[in-house]
């Protein structure tokens, strides 16, 4: 296969970037998208040119590092697929492929296609944990959890934190990511004691990072490689309202805490 690649090149967040075109003349349909970029980079290095910077780690669809927009779609044209799992057979000989970084103010460009997604880590650090001393692993049946709730928690926990939801959203919202991280803990008994403070802290941090709000475009759900539902956003909003009401009631009565 032969492809014309149009790749965003940018030295850092403070410099202007531009699209640069490259010919990829030896592309196998069996290559992954990242392997195709590896081949291009080897050719650039051989010529003495600067290789294209992009994020990657596991290349198994688990880590969420392979964040790039391909032909206007986060992670590319294949649904429920990360960039590292996208294969070149998804394209046709002679195609023109446009490759860009995530576009969101809280994701400053590090170089070329690599962006700083530390804002998502700070949202998790604001409350995406439990402080219960669990000790040794308990028996799997010791804590009764209904299958419906455990399935929902697992669906939310599937989020790999790639940021595709932010890149796809016209508002640059991180609501789907935050909702998934809030919900998978708030649904389980271990996360119950801190559920109110968790949702308040994580939503506050999300807002402080400069992400937009959700206006129900549902582009996030369509772009999510793990197909996480926007129903989690509705759940997070309900949790937040209840938490704020309890916080106000506790403040009025002089009490603290309470979940």
Secondary structure, 3 states (H helix, E strand, C coil): CCEEEEEEECCCCCCCCEEEEEEECCCCCCCEHHHHHHHHHHHHHHHCCCCCCCCCCCCCCCCCCCCCEECCEECCCCCCCCHHHCEHHHCCCCCEEEEECCCCCCCCEEECCEECCHHHHHHHHCCCCCCCCCCCCCCCCCCCCCHHHHHHHHHHHCCCCCCHHHHHCCCCECHHHHHHHHHHHHCCHHHHHHHHHHHHHHHHHHHHCCCECCCCCCHHHHHCCCCCCCHHHHHHHHHHHHHHHHHHHHHHHCCCCCC
